[in-house]
Amino acid sequence: MLRADRYPGKSPVTGFTLIELMVVFTLLIALSAVLAPLLLPSPSRTLRATAGEIATTLRETRRQAQAGQMRKRFLIDTQIGQYGVEGSRSWRTLPADMTAALTTGESLLTGETRGGIDFFPDGTSSGGRVELGLAEHSIKVDIEWLTGRIRVTDNES
């Protein structure tokens, strides 16, 4: 850097070199290429997020059954796309265009498109499966009857 007091009549040189500008632009392009797919919505990401929310609701239902020492039921209505814990006021809604199918015991069906999965005080459950679909993708949330374990399985893997 030039100092003005050493060279009278010359102003100090300021600014960026062409190389510095090219490095900055290259970094911006690389970051946008990496971040763009993460920020744009995709059916696969939407399915995974929704399956995670359903799994969390199922785990909360199981926890309530164990803590309260009473049977608790997770309910889902596949036609209107809503799910929640029986007796709770806060029900969640599936994203638009997402399909849902419930596999459960016949005694747990409460209508043509509505049914549930029971969780018991000892941690076991009635077992079942919630399968979600969006576009060409699908994902399963399985509930084991003996252990009450909840597992999300991506059908593409």
C-alpha positions as CSV (number, residue, x, y, z in Angstrom):
1,M,0.0,0.0,0.0
2,L,1.3,3.4,-0.9
3,R,1.5,6.1,1.7
4,A,0.6,9.6,0.7
5,D,3.3,11.2,2.8
6,R,6.1,9.3,1.0
7,Y,4.9,10.2,-2.5
8,P,3.6,13.8,-2.6
9,G,0.9,14.3,-5.2
10,K,-0.1,10.6,-5.3
11,S,-3.3,9.3,-3.7
12,P,-3.3,6.0,-1.9
13,V,-4.3,3.0,-4.0
14,T,-7.6,1.4,-2.8
15,G,-10.0,-1.2,-4.1
16,F,-10.0,-4.9,-5.0
17,T,-7.9,-6.7,-7.5
18,L,-9.5,-8.8,-10.3
19,I,-8.3,-12.0,-8.6
20,E,-10.0,-11.1,-5.3
21,L,-13.3,-10.3,-7.0
22,M,-13.1,-13.6,-8.9
23,V,-12.4,-15.6,-5.7
24,V,-15.4,-13.9,-4.0
25,F,-17.7,-14.6,-7.0
26,T,-16.5,-18.2,-7.2
27,L,-17.3,-18.7,-3.5
28,L,-20.8,-17.2,-3.9
29,I,-21.6,-19.5,-6.8
30,A,-20.4,-22.6,-5.0
31,L,-22.4,-21.7,-1.9
32,S,-25.6,-21.0,-3.9
33,A,-25.1,-24.4,-5.7
34,V,-24.9,-26.2,-2.4
35,L,-27.6,-24.3,-0.6
36,A,-30.3,-24.0,-3.3
37,P,-31.3,-27.7,-3.2
38,L,-31.6,-27.6,0.6
39,L,-33.8,-24.5,0.6
40,L,-36.2,-25.5,-2.3
41,P,-39.1,-27.7,-1.4
42,S,-39.2,-31.3,-2.6
43,P,-41.7,-34.1,-2.2
44,S,-39.1,-36.3,-0.6
45,R,-38.1,-33.8,2.1
46,T,-41.8,-32.9,2.8
47,L,-42.5,-36.6,3.3
48,R,-39.6,-37.1,5.6
49,A,-40.6,-34.1,7.7
50,T,-44.2,-35.2,7.9
51,A,-43.3,-38.7,8.8
52,G,-41.0,-37.3,11.5
53,E,-43.9,-35.3,12.9
54,I,-46.2,-38.3,13.0
55,A,-43.5,-40.4,14.7
56,T,-43.1,-37.7,17.3
57,T,-46.9,-37.6,17.9
58,L,-46.9,-41.4,18.2
59,R,-44.0,-41.3,20.7
60,E,-45.8,-38.6,22.7
61,T,-48.9,-40.8,22.8
62,R,-46.8,-43.7,24.1
63,R,-45.2,-41.5,26.7
64,Q,-48.6,-40.2,27.9
65,A,-49.9,-43.8,28.2
66,Q,-46.9,-44.8,30.3
67,A,-46.9,-41.6,32.4
68,G,-50.7,-41.7,33.1
69,Q,-50.8,-45.5,33.4
70,M,-53.8,-45.7,31.0
71,R,-54.4,-46.6,27.4
72,K,-53.9,-43.8,24.9
73,R,-54.9,-43.8,21.3
74,F,-53.3,-42.1,18.3
75,L,-55.9,-41.3,15.7
76,I,-55.7,-40.4,12.0
77,D,-58.3,-39.5,9.5
78,T,-56.9,-40.3,6.1
79,Q,-59.7,-38.5,4.1
80,I,-59.3,-35.1,5.7
81,G,-55.6,-35.6,6.4
82,Q,-55.6,-34.9,10.2
83,Y,-54.0,-36.8,13.0
84,G,-53.5,-36.4,16.8
85,V,-54.0,-38.0,20.2
86,E,-57.5,-39.0,21.1
87,G,-59.0,-36.4,23.5
88,S,-56.5,-33.7,22.5
89,R,-57.7,-30.4,21.0
90,S,-54.6,-29.9,18.9
91,W,-54.7,-32.0,15.8
92,R,-52.2,-31.6,13.0
93,T,-52.9,-31.5,9.3
94,L,-51.0,-33.3,6.5
95,P,-49.6,-31.1,3.7
96,A,-51.8,-30.6,0.6
97,D,-51.8,-33.5,-1.9
98,M,-50.3,-35.9,0.6
99,T,-52.0,-39.3,0.8
100,A,-52.2,-41.4,4.0
101,A,-53.1,-45.0,4.6
102,L,-53.5,-46.7,8.0
103,T,-53.0,-50.3,8.7
104,T,-54.4,-51.3,12.1
105,G,-56.6,-53.8,13.8
106,E,-60.3,-53.9,12.7
107,S,-61.5,-53.0,16.2
108,L,-59.5,-49.8,16.1
109,L,-61.2,-48.4,13.0
110,T,-63.7,-45.7,14.0
111,G,-65.0,-45.0,10.5
112,E,-64.3,-45.6,6.8
113,T,-61.3,-43.3,6.8
114,R,-60.5,-43.0,10.5
115,G,-58.7,-45.3,12.8
116,G,-56.2,-45.5,15.5
117,I,-53.3,-47.2,17.2
118,D,-53.4,-47.9,21.0
119,F,-50.5,-47.5,23.4
120,F,-50.7,-49.2,26.8
121,P,-49.1,-48.4,30.2
122,D,-46.4,-51.0,29.9
123,G,-45.1,-49.4,26.6
124,T,-46.6,-52.0,24.2
125,S,-49.0,-51.0,21.5
126,S,-51.7,-52.5,19.2
127,G,-49.2,-52.1,16.4
128,G,-49.8,-50.8,12.9
129,R,-48.5,-48.7,10.1
130,V,-49.1,-45.3,8.6
131,E,-48.0,-45.0,5.0
132,L,-47.6,-41.5,3.4
133,G,-47.4,-40.7,-0.2
134,L,-46.6,-37.5,-2.2
135,A,-46.0,-37.4,-5.9
136,E,-44.0,-40.5,-6.8
137,H,-42.5,-40.9,-3.3
138,S,-43.8,-42.8,-0.2
139,I,-42.6,-43.4,3.3
140,K,-43.8,-45.7,6.1
141,V,-44.1,-45.2,9.9
142,D,-44.2,-48.6,11.5
143,I,-45.3,-49.3,15.1
144,E,-44.3,-52.6,16.6
145,W,-47.0,-54.2,18.8
146,L,-44.8,-55.9,21.3
147,T,-42.3,-53.1,22.1
148,G,-44.2,-50.0,20.9
149,R,-41.1,-49.1,18.9
150,I,-41.7,-46.5,16.2
151,R,-39.6,-46.6,13.0
152,V,-39.7,-44.5,9.9
153,T,-38.7,-46.3,6.7
154,D,-38.1,-44.6,3.4
155,N,-39.5,-46.8,0.6
156,E,-36.7,-45.7,-1.8
157,S,-33.9,-47.0,0.4
